[in-house]
């Protein structure tokens, strides 16, 4: 079999095709991804962690099995098995000591990004629903039932929008799309630096314990409204780009027996894409060179 160098010699310098390209380099260079390059690098670095390769596969199975057992058991003992405040403290402790700062920052950032999307819809529709205020900037901001509030906001806004007519807005209000400086406690010593997906798998277990069956089902189902959000944003902005990120996750398809960590991760990416699109519509260009810290 001929080597790449021999093939290149025959092709000539103008026809040389580089061999053995890096998947990560190609992802980072992909011009179709609307995200800031620094953010893309942060996501890639998180995906390249050893825990993503070796711990995530078994953690994914363990999480689904334990959550299924908990859900079955709760049909016979239908109550909270853990206080929400205990769940908050446990998850914050876990994030502070066992999850990489990059992953923690991405998680905090998601709460801000989704709030920005929700408030954009509120500002640009004739609803009297008040703006959402959930914009944590540090780990402590993920306490006080922030995870539950994060999911409930989705339902409240959709219900509020049922009373108004959705239509393109000639001059949308693109204010308050900023991302504040986020504190992931990078200087705090960590016993492990897990990736975001492995962390989501493990945090899903106490989450299912702290919520009732109906609350857990509601939280999981909130992710299925991503397509609804993309459609609403497309209507308001009169921009089909948002529809490209729909996956047919119809809100009428009710199934809580899903890979929650995988769905949450994709949900976060969809929100990032949509947020970047709003920033582009507001400023004429995608954000590309925002400063960001790395582990």
Backbone as CSV, one residue per row, in Angstrom:
resi,resn,N_x,N_y,N_z,CA_x,CA_y,CA_z,C_x,C_y,C_z
1,UNK,0.850,-1.199,0.000,0.000,0.000,0.000,0.885,1.248,0.000
2,UNK,0.580,2.207,-0.861,1.403,3.399,-0.995,1.189,4.341,0.183
3,UNK,2.252,5.000,0.572,2.185,5.930,1.701,1.589,7.255,1.246
4,UNK,1.092,8.068,2.199,0.565,9.391,1.849,1.586,10.267,1.138
5,UNK,2.875,10.139,1.516,3.907,10.962,0.876,4.075,10.591,-0.597
6,UNK,3.992,9.282,-0.891,4.112,8.839,-2.282,2.929,9.328,-3.113
7,UNK,1.744,9.267,-2.511,0.551,9.764,-3.208,0.671,11.261,-3.444
8,UNK,1.161,11.986,-2.426,1.305,13.437,-2.545,2.298,13.802,-3.633
9,UNK,3.360,12.995,-3.762,4.366,13.281,-4.788,3.764,13.182,-6.181
10,UNK,2.863,12.216,-6.386,2.208,12.054,-7.683,1.200,13.170,-7.953
11,UNK,0.514,13.580,-6.892,-0.515,14.601,-7.064,0.078,15.980,-7.319
12,UNK,1.220,16.232,-6.733,1.804,17.560,-6.857,1.389,18.429,-5.692
13,UNK,2.078,19.529,-5.455,1.832,20.375,-4.277,0.442,20.987,-4.249
14,UNK,-0.137,21.272,-5.410,-1.446,21.924,-5.427,-2.590,20.952,-5.171
15,UNK,-2.312,19.659,-5.288,-3.381,18.679,-5.134,-3.201,17.822,-3.889
16,UNK,-2.230,18.180,-3.070,-1.947,17.370,-1.883,-3.111,17.427,-0.899
17,UNK,-3.512,16.269,-0.418,-4.573,16.165,0.577,-3.934,15.747,1.894
18,UNK,-4.092,16.561,2.915,-3.486,16.259,4.209,-4.087,14.980,4.776
19,UNK,-3.244,14.077,5.248,-3.723,12.821,5.805,-3.865,12.925,7.314
20,UNK,-4.643,12.000,7.862,-4.812,11.880,9.308,-5.208,13.199,9.972
21,UNK,-6.295,13.822,9.526,-6.713,15.085,10.151,-7.277,14.843,11.548
22,UNK,-7.198,15.848,12.382,-7.724,15.761,13.744,-9.220,16.052,13.744
23,UNK,-9.991,15.159,14.353,-11.429,15.382,14.474,-11.700,16.653,15.272
24,UNK,-10.935,16.848,16.350,-11.156,17.998,17.218,-10.802,19.302,16.512
25,UNK,-9.737,19.271,15.725,-9.351,20.469,14.983,-10.428,20.842,13.970
26,UNK,-10.997,19.821,13.323,-12.047,20.070,12.334,-13.298,20.640,12.997
27,UNK,-13.645,20.111,14.166,-14.813,20.627,14.889,-14.587,22.085,15.274
28,UNK,-13.386,22.378,15.762,-13.073,23.743,16.177,-13.079,24.700,14.991
29,UNK,-12.672,24.195,13.826,-12.575,25.051,12.644,-13.880,25.141,11.860
30,UNK,-14.838,24.283,12.151,-16.086,24.214,11.383,-16.760,25.589,11.314
31,UNK,-16.808,26.195,10.128,-17.379,27.546,10.018,-18.890,27.593,10.190
32,UNK,-19.543,26.428,10.146,-21.001,26.423,10.281,-21.449,26.486,11.739
33,UNK,-20.524,26.248,12.669,-20.875,26.313,14.092,-20.896,27.779,14.513
34,UNK,-22.025,28.272,15.004,-22.155,29.710,15.271,-21.583,30.173,16.604
35,UNK,-20.904,29.295,17.316,-20.463,29.640,18.664,-19.102,30.319,18.672
36,UNK,-18.857,31.014,19.754,-17.563,31.637,19.990,-16.474,30.564,19.991
37,UNK,-15.346,30.853,19.343,-14.275,29.861,19.254,-13.750,29.456,20.629
38,UNK,-13.689,30.399,21.542,-13.230,30.072,22.892,-14.206,29.116,23.573
39,UNK,-15.500,29.332,23.356,-16.507,28.441,23.925,-16.416,27.057,23.290
40,UNK,-16.197,27.019,21.972,-16.045,25.730,21.288,-14.862,24.968,21.873
41,UNK,-13.759,25.665,22.095,-12.580,25.009,22.670,-12.882,24.486,24.070
42,UNK,-13.644,25.244,24.824,-14.007,24.819,26.173,-14.841,23.537,26.123
43,UNK,-15.772,23.476,25.182,-16.608,22.285,25.023,-15.762,21.101,24.557
44,UNK,-14.874,21.344,23.605,-14.010,20.274,23.099,-13.102,19.741,24.201
45,UNK,-12.500,20.648,24.960,-11.624,20.212,26.055,-12.387,19.349,27.052
46,UNK,-13.636,19.724,27.296,-14.454,18.938,28.220,-14.735,17.549,27.647
47,UNK,-14.991,17.481,26.346,-15.273,16.198,25.696,-14.042,15.298,25.624
48,UNK,-12.866,15.889,25.707,-11.629,15.113,25.593,-11.112,14.623,26.944
49,UNK,-11.834,14.896,27.992,-11.384,14.451,29.311,-11.409,12.927,29.401
50,UNK,-10.528,12.397,30.236,-10.452,10.947,30.414,-11.768,10.389,30.930
51,UNK,-12.461,11.170,31.759,-13.722,10.683,32.328,-14.790,10.525,31.257
52,UNK,-14.736,11.391,30.233,-15.723,11.284,29.144,-15.533,9.979,28.381
53,UNK,-14.306,9.525,28.263,-14.033,8.295,27.518,-14.249,7.047,28.360
54,UNK,-13.818,7.085,29.621,-13.800,5.859,30.410,-14.911,5.767,31.465
55,UNK,-15.331,6.898,32.022,-16.345,6.851,33.076,-17.762,7.093,32.557
56,UNK,-17.880,7.912,31.526,-19.214,8.246,31.027,-20.020,7.029,30.572
57,UNK,-19.448,6.098,29.795,-20.258,4.944,29.360,-20.864,4.145,30.518
58,UNK,-20.070,3.741,31.542,-20.715,3.019,32.651,-21.607,3.923,33.505
59,UNK,-21.226,5.197,33.655,-22.048,6.119,34.452,-23.410,6.319,33.798
60,UNK,-23.419,6.324,32.487,-24.668,6.488,31.738,-25.621,5.321,32.014
61,UNK,-25.072,4.112,32.012,-25.892,2.920,32.286,-26.331,2.905,33.743
62,UNK,-25.380,3.170,34.650,-25.683,3.169,36.083,-26.791,4.160,36.404
63,UNK,-26.704,5.346,35.834,-27.697,6.383,36.098,-29.091,5.942,35.659
64,UNK,-29.194,5.397,34.465,-30.506,4.987,33.952,-31.093,3.846,34.776
65,UNK,-30.241,2.906,35.168,-30.728,1.759,35.947,-31.205,2.214,37.321
66,UNK,-30.398,3.031,38.005,-30.775,3.477,39.348,-32.019,4.362,39.317
67,UNK,-32.101,5.243,38.335,-33.280,6.107,38.234,-34.526,5.278,37.946
68,UNK,-34.384,4.235,37.134,-35.518,3.358,36.855,-35.965,2.639,38.129
69,UNK,-34.998,2.153,38.910,-35.328,1.472,40.167,-36.008,2.439,41.136
70,UNK,-35.470,3.652,41.225,-36.056,4.666,42.108,-37.483,4.994,41.676
71,UNK,-37.687,5.120,40.370,-39.023,5.456,39.855,-40.025,4.349,40.152
72,UNK,-39.593,3.099,40.001,-40.483,1.970,40.302,-40.806,1.935,41.789
73,UNK,-39.779,2.112,42.617,-39.982,2.075,44.065,-40.895,3.205,44.529
74,UNK,-40.800,4.353,43.860,-41.617,5.495,44.271,-43.099,5.295,43.961
75,UNK,-43.407,4.347,43.119,-44.819,4.039,42.875,-45.447,3.391,44.113
76,UNK,-44.594,2.776,44.921,-45.072,2.147,46.155,-44.845,3.044,47.373
77,UNK,-43.835,3.907,47.278,-43.564,4.866,48.358,-43.527,6.258,47.719
78,UNK,-44.699,6.796,47.382,-44.779,8.044,46.600,-44.529,9.303,47.425
79,UNK,-43.296,9.543,47.729,-42.943,10.769,48.446,-41.515,11.147,48.092
80,UNK,-41.121,12.347,48.521,-39.735,12.766,48.301,-38.813,11.935,49.180
81,UNK,-37.751,11.437,48.596,-36.781,10.668,49.365,-35.625,11.543,49.845
82,UNK,-35.660,12.790,49.451,-34.595,13.718,49.820,-35.156,15.129,49.721
83,UNK,-34.805,15.985,50.655,-35.253,17.363,50.581,-34.560,18.069,49.418
84,UNK,-35.261,19.023,48.820,-34.669,19.768,47.709,-33.429,20.534,48.161
85,UNK,-33.459,21.041,49.388,-32.283,21.756,49.899,-31.088,20.814,50.044
86,UNK,-31.370,19.579,50.439,-30.295,18.580,50.543,-29.732,18.263,49.166
87,UNK,-30.618,18.128,48.184,-30.166,17.874,46.814,-29.295,19.025,46.315
88,UNK,-29.719,20.255,46.588,-28.941,21.419,46.163,-27.545,21.394,46.779
89,UNK,-27.487,21.167,48.090,-26.189,21.162,48.774,-25.303,20.030,48.262
90,UNK,-25.908,18.866,48.031,-25.147,17.714,47.552,-24.577,17.977,46.158
91,UNK,-25.388,18.537,45.281,-24.933,18.791,43.911,-23.865,19.880,43.869
92,UNK,-24.029,20.923,44.673,-23.024,21.986,44.709,-21.704,21.449,45.258
93,UNK,-21.782,20.640,46.311,-20.573,20.010,46.862,-19.896,19.138,45.812
94,UNK,-20.679,18.375,45.084,-20.152,17.496,44.043,-19.492,18.310,42.929
95,UNK,-20.154,19.359,42.482,-19.600,20.198,41.417,-18.314,20.885,41.861
96,UNK,-18.289,21.303,43.102,-17.125,22.037,43.616,-15.901,21.136,43.775
97,UNK,-16.115,19.867,44.081,-14.999,18.991,44.434,-14.671,17.904,43.415
98,UNK,-15.602,17.610,42.506,-15.376,16.467,41.622,-15.599,16.759,40.134
99,UNK,-15.982,17.964,39.803,-16.271,18.297,38.403,-15.326,19.411,37.954
100,UNK,-14.845,19.306,36.733,-13.869,20.274,36.229,-14.461,21.681,36.195
101,UNK,-13.636,22.697,36.415,-14.129,24.076,36.325,-14.753,24.401,34.973
102,UNK,-14.187,23.852,33.890,-14.779,24.079,32.567,-16.221,23.589,32.526
103,UNK,-16.440,22.378,33.034,-17.781,21.800,33.032,-18.720,22.608,33.923
104,UNK,-18.215,23.030,35.080,-19.032,23.834,35.993,-19.433,25.147,35.326
105,UNK,-18.483,25.773,34.655,-18.787,27.038,33.985,-19.809,26.842,32.869
106,UNK,-19.679,25.754,32.122,-20.648,25.474,31.062,-22.046,25.268,31.640
107,UNK,-22.114,24.627,32.802,-23.410,24.390,33.439,-24.032,25.703,33.914
108,UNK,-23.249,26.525,34.606,-23.764,27.818,35.067,-24.186,28.664,33.870
109,UNK,-23.361,28.641,32.838,-23.639,29.424,31.632,-24.978,29.028,31.011
110,UNK,-25.291,27.740,31.048,-26.544,27.292,30.434,-27.758,27.938,31.092
111,UNK,-27.727,28.075,32.405,-28.853,28.711,33.097,-29.042,30.143,32.596
112,UNK,-27.941,30.852,32.406,-28.013,32.237,31.931,-28.516,32.283,30.491
113,UNK,-27.969,31.408,29.652,-28.346,31.386,28.234,-29.835,31.106,28.070
114,UNK,-30.335,30.109,28.784,-31.758,29.784,28.629,-32.640,30.909,29.161
115,UNK,-32.233,31.537,30.249,-32.989,32.683,30.752,-33.015,33.804,29.720
116,UNK,-31.885,34.042,29.056,-31.841,35.066,28.007,-32.820,34.749,26.879
117,UNK,-32.892,33.473,26.497,-33.817,33.071,25.431,-35.272,33.281,25.866
118,UNK,-35.570,32.853,27.079,-36.936,32.994,27.594,-37.333,34.468,27.663
119,UNK,-36.436,35.294,28.180,-36.755,36.719,28.311,-36.863,37.405,26.949
120,UNK,-36.102,36.931,25.976,-36.238,37.481,24.622,-37.651,37.227,24.098
121,UNK,-38.164,36.027,24.328,-39.527,35.713,23.884,-40.558,36.550,24.633
122,UNK,-40.323,36.763,25.917,-41.252,37.572,26.709,-41.266,39.018,26.210
123,UNK,-40.075,39.576,25.952,-39.979,40.974,25.514,-40.602,41.200,24.143
124,UNK,-40.605,40.175,23.320,-41.024,40.360,21.932,-42.370,39.719,21.610
125,UNK,-43.160,39.490,22.633,-44.536,39.032,22.454,-45.434,39.858,23.374
126,UNK,-46.694,40.023,23.012,-47.602,40.852,23.828,-48.120,40.122,25.062
127,UNK,-47.211,39.611,25.860,-47.606,38.936,27.091,-47.253,39.805,28.287
128,UNK,-48.011,39.661,29.344,-47.718,40.426,30.558,-46.923,39.590,31.561
129,UNK,-46.366,38.476,31.089,-45.580,37.615,31.968,-44.290,38.338,32.355
130,UNK,-43.936,38.350,33.638,-42.738,39.087,34.076,-41.455,38.401,33.608
131,UNK,-40.384,39.158,33.434,-39.104,38.568,33.016,-38.603,37.553,34.037
132,UNK,-37.883,36.560,33.539,-37.287,35.541,34.401,-35.997,36.104,34.990
133,UNK,-35.748,35.822,36.239,-34.592,36.419,36.927,-33.485,35.416,37.234
134,UNK,-33.633,34.183,36.791,-32.650,33.143,37.120,-31.400,33.302,36.249
135,UNK,-30.404,34.010,36.781,-29.145,34.231,36.062,-27.977,34.031,37.040
136,UNK,-27.709,32.791,37.425,-26.623,32.547,38.385,-25.267,32.896,37.785
137,UNK,-24.364,33.324,38.639,-23.010,33.644,38.186,-21.955,32.808,38.897
138,UNK,-22.386,32.007,39.865,-21.438,31.157,40.581,-22.145,29.890,41.047
139,UNK,-21.396,29.031,41.720,-21.955,27.757,42.164,-23.109,27.938,43.140
140,UNK,-22.980,28.887,44.037,-24.046,29.098,45.018,-25.349,29.490,44.333
141,UNK,-25.240,30.094,43.171,-26.435,30.482,42.434,-27.233,29.300,41.920
142,UNK,-26.620,28.105,41.949,-27.334,26.901,41.522,-28.133,26.288,42.665
143,UNK,-28.054,26.911,43.853,-28.859,26.457,44.979,-30.237,27.093,44.955
144,UNK,-30.927,27.031,46.071,-32.264,27.635,46.196,-33.223,27.143,45.115
145,UNK,-33.192,25.840,44.857,-34.113,25.212,43.892,-33.948,25.757,42.476
146,UNK,-32.735,26.172,42.124,-32.505,26.757,40.801,-32.824,25.769,39.683
147,UNK,-32.485,24.497,39.886,-32.728,23.497,38.839,-34.228,23.337,38.597
148,UNK,-34.992,23.275,39.671,-36.447,23.145,39.537,-37.032,24.407,38.913
149,UNK,-36.580,25.566,39.372,-37.067,26.838,38.825,-36.755,26.944,37.335
150,UNK,-35.584,26.472,36.966,-35.142,26.482,35.571,-36.140,25.741,34.675
151,UNK,-36.608,24.594,35.131,-37.574,23.806,34.354,-38.969,24.424,34.393
152,UNK,-39.369,24.907,35.555,-40.706,25.488,35.703,-40.866,26.728,34.826
153,UNK,-39.793,27.504,34.675,-39.866,28.705,33.834,-40.307,28.375,32.413
154,UNK,-39.844,27.238,31.908,-40.212,26.820,30.550,-41.726,26.647,30.447
155,UNK,-42.302,25.963,31.417,-43.746,25.723,31.399,-44.531,27.021,31.572
156,UNK,-44.099,27.843,32.510,-44.826,29.086,32.775,-44.869,29.988,31.544
157,UNK,-43.740,30.085,30.853,-43.681,30.960,29.682,-44.538,30.410,28.546
158,UNK,-44.464,29.117,28.306,-45.271,28.530,27.231,-46.762,28.698,27.506
159,UNK,-47.160,28.524,28.749,-48.571,28.702,29.106,-48.984,30.160,28.919
160,UNK,-48.089,31.085,29.281,-48.388,32.511,29.115,-48.511,32.881,27.641
161,UNK,-47.694,32.268,26.792,-47.721,32.592,25.364,-48.951,32.030,24.662
162,UNK,-49.641,31.118,25.314,-50.860,30.562,24.720,-51.941,31.628,24.566
163,UNK,-51.839,32.693,25.342,-52.875,33.732,25.341,-52.583,34.867,24.364
164,UNK,-51.466,34.783,23.649,-51.103,35.872,22.740,-50.902,35.329,21.326
165,UNK,-50.930,36.227,20.373,-50.703,35.848,18.982,-49.224,35.996,18.660
166,UNK,-48.639,34.922,18.153,-47.232,34.954,17.780,-47.104,35.399,16.329
167,UNK,-46.253,36.385,16.105,-46.079,36.921,14.755,-44.693,37.541,14.650
168,UNK,-44.180,37.683,13.424,-42.873,38.330,13.251,-42.874,39.740,13.826
169,UNK,-41.758,40.097,14.442,-41.601,41.433,15.023,-40.684,42.237,14.109
170,UNK,-41.157,43.389,13.684,-40.393,44.195,12.725,-39.043,44.626,13.291
171,UNK,-39.036,45.013,14.545,-37.794,45.482,15.177,-37.662,44.820,16.546
172,UNK,-37.188,43.577,16.590,-37.119,42.848,17.862,-36.216,43.541,18.882
173,UNK,-36.553,43.348,20.133,-35.753,43.884,21.233,-34.679,42.856,21.593
174,UNK,-33.439,43.146,21.216,-32.334,42.220,21.452,-31.531,42.574,22.704
175,UNK,-32.102,43.342,23.586,-31.366,43.746,24.788,-31.195,42.566,25.746
176,UNK,-30.264,42.715,26.653,-30.037,41.740,27.733,-29.706,40.340,27.224
177,UNK,-28.837,40.270,26.234,-28.346,38.974,25.768,-26.924,38.716,26.270
178,UNK,-26.475,39.540,27.193,-25.104,39.420,27.685,-24.936,38.182,28.566
179,UNK,-23.706,37.719,28.651,-23.333,36.646,29.574,-22.419,37.265,30.625
180,UNK,-22.838,37.319,31.879,-21.988,37.936,32.908,-20.748,37.087,33.177
181,UNK,-19.802,37.658,33.870,-18.608,36.905,34.254,-19.027,35.799,35.220
182,UNK,-18.597,34.581,34.927,-19.011,33.416,35.702,-17.858,32.912,36.565
183,UNK,-18.177,32.554,37.785,-17.166,32.068,38.726,-17.349,30.566,38.947
184,UNK,-16.466,29.773,38.343,-16.527,28.316,38.488,-15.594,27.816,39.588
185,UNK,-15.077,28.742,40.394,-14.164,28.408,41.495,-12.978,27.586,40.985
186,UNK,-12.285,28.149,40.010,-11.172,27.445,39.374,-10.002,27.203,40.320
187,UNK,-9.858,28.030,41.326,-8.738,27.855,42.253,-9.036,26.854,43.359
188,UNK,-10.278,26.415,43.432,-10.633,25.442,44.469,-10.047,24.078,44.099
189,UNK,-9.293,23.444,45.001,-8.712,22.128,44.681,-9.799,21.073,44.513
190,UNK,-9.638,20.238,43.504,-10.627,19.210,43.205,-9.994,17.825,43.272
191,UNK,-10.753,16.876,43.814,-10.274,15.497,43.876,-10.329,14.847,42.499
192,UNK,-11.341,15.214,41.725,-11.478,14.766,40.342,-11.906,15.959,39.500
193,UNK,-11.730,15.835,38.193,-12.209,16.865,37.274,-13.035,16.178,36.185
194,UNK,-14.248,15.808,36.567,-15.123,15.083,35.651,-15.653,15.999,34.554
195,UNK,-15.997,15.395,33.438,-16.618,16.130,32.341,-18.092,16.364,32.646
196,UNK,-18.715,17.219,31.865,-20.089,17.625,32.131,-21.078,16.478,31.961
197,UNK,-20.870,15.600,30.968,-21.842,14.537,30.733,-21.807,13.477,31.832
198,UNK,-20.616,13.120,32.278,-20.513,12.182,33.395,-21.140,12.790,34.643
199,UNK,-20.880,14.077,34.860,-21.453,14.762,36.018,-22.977,14.769,35.955
200,UNK,-23.538,15.006,34.777,-24.997,15.019,34.628,-25.596,13.649,34.936
201,UNK,-24.915,12.597,34.501,-25.393,11.237,34.790,-25.487,11.010,36.295
202,UNK,-24.453,11.412,37.010,-24.412,11.164,38.451,-25.377,12.075,39.209
203,UNK,-25.513,13.322,38.775,-26.423,14.242,39.467,-27.886,13.902,39.207
204,UNK,-28.146,13.181,38.141,-29.521,12.784,37.837,-30.087,11.847,38.902
205,UNK,-29.212,11.140,39.603,-29.664,10.174,40.615,-30.281,10.880,41.826
206,UNK,-29.564,11.804,42.496,-30.224,12.517,43.607,-31.390,13.384,43.135
207,UNK,-31.323,13.844,41.892,-32.419,14.637,41.338,-33.704,13.817,41.316
208,UNK,-33.597,12.567,40.885,-34.783,11.704,40.836,-35.260,11.334,42.232
209,UNK,-34.353,11.323,43.194,-34.728,10.999,44.572,-35.450,12.167,45.239
210,UNK,-35.031,13.385,44.913,-35.578,14.562,45.594,-36.934,14.987,45.044
211,UNK,-37.212,14.652,43.790,-38.476,15.057,43.180,-39.506,13.942,43.266
212,UNK,-40.757,14.340,43.269,-41.816,13.342,43.164,-41.808,12.787,41.739
213,UNK,-42.520,11.704,41.520,-42.563,11.115,40.180,-43.068,12.117,39.145
214,UNK,-44.119,12.850,39.502,-44.691,13.806,38.556,-43.736,14.978,38.319
215,UNK,-43.053,15.424,39.367,-42.097,16.520,39.213,-40.919,16.097,38.340
216,UNK,-40.453,14.876,38.545,-39.331,14.387,37.739,-39.754,14.245,36.278
217,UNK,-40.941,13.727,36.078,-41.456,13.584,34.716,-41.577,14.948,34.047
218,UNK,-42.055,15.929,34.796,-42.189,17.284,34.258,-40.828,17.869,33.900
219,UNK,-39.847,17.646,34.763,-38.506,18.180,34.516,-37.895,17.579,33.252
220,UNK,-38.024,16.266,33.112,-37.469,15.594,31.931,-38.195,16.045,30.671
221,UNK,-39.501,16.175,30.770,-40.289,16.526,29.584,-40.023,17.960,29.129
222,UNK,-39.550,18.807,30.021,-39.300,20.205,29.642,-38.300,20.304,28.492
223,UNK,-37.414,19.311,28.384,-36.407,19.328,27.322,-37.068,19.159,25.954
224,UNK,-38.222,18.510,25.919,-38.906,18.292,24.639,-39.484,19.585,24.061
225,UNK,-39.456,20.648,24.834,-39.962,21.921,24.332,-38.900,22.703,23.563
226,UNK,-37.727,22.113,23.371,-36.695,22.794,22.581,-37.219,23.150,21.194
227,UNK,-37.890,22.196,20.554,-38.431,22.458,19.221,-39.472,23.577,19.259
228,UNK,-40.243,23.613,20.330,-41.241,24.678,20.480,-40.554,26.036,20.581
229,UNK,-39.491,26.087,21.367,-38.749,27.343,21.509,-38.146,27.775,20.177
230,UNK,-37.582,26.812,19.434,-36.977,27.162,18.150,-38.029,27.693,17.176
231,UNK,-39.218,27.117,17.216,-40.294,27.580,16.338,-40.742,28.986,16.725
232,UNK,-40.860,29.242,18.021,-41.272,30.569,18.489,-40.227,31.620,18.111
233,UNK,-38.952,31.291,18.297,-37.884,32.225,17.929,-37.876,32.478,16.425
234,UNK,-38.123,31.424,15.649,-38.170,31.578,14.192,-39.308,32.508,13.781
235,UNK,-40.450,32.390,14.456,-41.596,33.247,14.143,-41.324,34.697,14.522
236,UNK,-40.793,34.907,15.719,-40.538,36.275,16.185,-39.525,36.978,15.286
237,UNK,-38.440,36.263,14.965,-37.350,36.865,14.190,-37.553,36.739,12.688
238,UNK,-38.585,35.981,12.297,-38.812,35.711,10.871,-37.537,35.144,10.240
239,UNK,-36.980,34.145,10.921,-35.681,33.587,10.540,-35.750,32.060,10.636
240,UNK,-35.649,31.393,9.496,-35.742,29.932,9.465,-34.533,29.237,10.073
241,UNK,-33.471,29.963,10.342,-32.262,29.337,10.887,-32.567,28.565,12.166
242,UNK,-33.417,29.106,13.001,-33.748,28.435,14.264,-34.381,27.067,14.016
243,UNK,-35.120,26.943,12.936,-35.795,25.675,12.639,-34.803,24.577,12.268
244,UNK,-33.605,24.951,11.855,-32.595,23.952,11.491,-32.159,23.125,12.695
245,UNK,-32.371,23.654,13.881,-31.906,22.968,15.091,-33.019,22.183,15.772
246,UNK,-34.149,22.043,15.098,-35.226,21.199,15.614,-34.932,19.742,15.272
247,UNK,-35.324,18.842,16.152,-35.054,17.414,15.911,-36.330,16.580,15.902
248,UNK,-37.463,17.236,15.858,-38.716,16.484,15.865,-39.081,15.969,17.243
249,UNK,-38.543,16.624,18.280,-38.865,16.212,19.648,-40.191,16.802,20.082
250,UNK,-41.265,16.289,19.544,-42.593,16.868,19.751,-42.999,16.846,21.221
251,UNK,-43.592,17.945,21.659,-43.985,18.046,23.066,-45.113,17.076,23.416
252,UNK,-45.829,16.592,22.404,-46.900,15.623,22.662,-46.373,14.202,22.864
253,UNK,-45.072,14.021,22.620,-44.469,12.712,22.831,-43.990,12.642,24.274
254,UNK,-44.775,11.987,25.123,-44.490,11.957,26.558,-43.825,10.643,26.945
255,UNK,-42.536,10.734,27.271,-41.767,9.546,27.642,-40.634,9.986,28.552
256,UNK,-40.711,9.617,29.821,-39.670,10.014,30.772,-38.576,8.960,30.893
257,UNK,-38.768,7.810,30.233,-37.755,6.754,30.272,-36.739,7.006,29.163
258,UNK,-35.923,8.029,29.358,-34.984,8.460,28.325,-33.594,8.633,28.942
259,UNK,-32.624,8.824,28.070,-31.258,9.102,28.505,-31.186,10.587,28.854
260,UNK,-31.443,10.900,30.108,-31.586,12.293,30.533,-30.304,13.091,30.301
261,UNK,-29.167,12.537,30.684,-27.904,13.269,30.538,-27.638,13.621,29.076
262,UNK,-27.906,12.683,28.187,-27.693,12.930,26.757,-28.639,14.018,26.252
263,UNK,-29.902,13.957,26.685,-30.879,14.952,26.253,-30.542,16.340,26.791
264,UNK,-30.104,16.395,28.047,-29.750,17.682,28.647,-28.558,18.300,27.921
265,UNK,-27.589,17.458,27.560,-26.403,17.967,26.871,-26.783,18.554,25.510
266,UNK,-27.615,17.839,24.772,-28.034,18.362,23.474,-28.895,19.617,23.647
267,UNK,-29.731,19.606,24.662,-30.557,20.774,24.971,-29.684,22.009,25.198
268,UNK,-28.592,21.835,25.934,-27.692,22.956,26.206,-27.051,23.469,24.917
269,UNK,-26.674,22.552,24.025,-26.071,22.964,22.756,-27.075,23.721,21.887
270,UNK,-28.309,23.238,21.835,-29.342,23.918,21.045,-29.557,25.337,21.568
271,UNK,-29.594,25.473,22.886,-29.767,26.803,23.479,-28.595,27.717,23.123
272,UNK,-27.378,27.164,23.141,-26.199,27.960,22.781,-26.280,28.417,21.321
273,UNK,-26.679,27.518,20.436,-26.800,27.868,19.020,-27.833,28.979,18.832
274,UNK,-28.982,28.820,19.474,-30.048,29.813,19.331,-29.622,31.160,19.903
275,UNK,-28.940,31.123,21.038,-28.476,32.361,21.667,-27.468,33.072,20.770
276,UNK,-26.554,32.300,20.187,-25.564,32.885,19.280,-26.245,33.504,18.063
277,UNK,-27.311,32.869,17.602,-28.041,33.414,16.453,-28.688,34.751,16.804
278,UNK,-29.245,34.852,17.997,-29.835,36.121,18.423,-28.770,37.211,18.506
279,UNK,-27.598,36.846,19.018,-26.502,37.817,19.106,-26.101,38.284,17.712
280,UNK,-26.070,37.358,16.759,-25.726,37.734,15.382,-26.780,38.668,14.795
281,UNK,-28.050,38.351,15.019,-29.112,39.209,14.501,-29.049,40.598,15.128
282,UNK,-28.590,40.647,16.372,-28.509,41.936,17.071,-27.307,42.752,16.623
283,UNK,-26.180,42.077,16.396,-24.923,42.795,16.147,-24.338,42.563,14.757
284,UNK,-24.966,41.700,13.958,-24.504,41.499,12.592,-23.393,40.489,12.429
285,UNK,-22.958,39.866,13.511,-21.891,38.862,13.421,-21.988,37.926,14.613
286,UNK,-21.544,36.698,14.403,-21.515,35.757,15.512,-20.396,36.140,16.474
287,UNK,-20.606,35.920,17.776,-19.511,36.159,18.728,-18.396,35.160,18.450
288,UNK,-17.155,35.638,18.338,-16.080,34.741,17.932,-14.882,34.715,18.870
289,UNK,-14.585,35.803,19.525,-13.325,35.851,20.263,-13.505,36.316,21.708
290,UNK,-14.543,35.870,22.362,-14.755,36.242,23.753,-13.696,35.584,24.634
291,UNK,-13.189,36.328,25.599,-12.185,35.763,26.497,-12.828,34.710,27.393
292,UNK,-12.086,33.654,27.654,-12.593,32.591,28.508,-11.413,31.900,29.167
293,UNK,-11.628,31.419,30.377,-10.572,30.690,31.082,-10.706,29.199,30.803
294,UNK,-9.579,28.493,30.901,-9.584,27.051,30.716,-8.877,26.391,31.891
295,UNK,-9.202,25.111,32.086,-8.541,24.360,33.158,-7.042,24.270,32.884
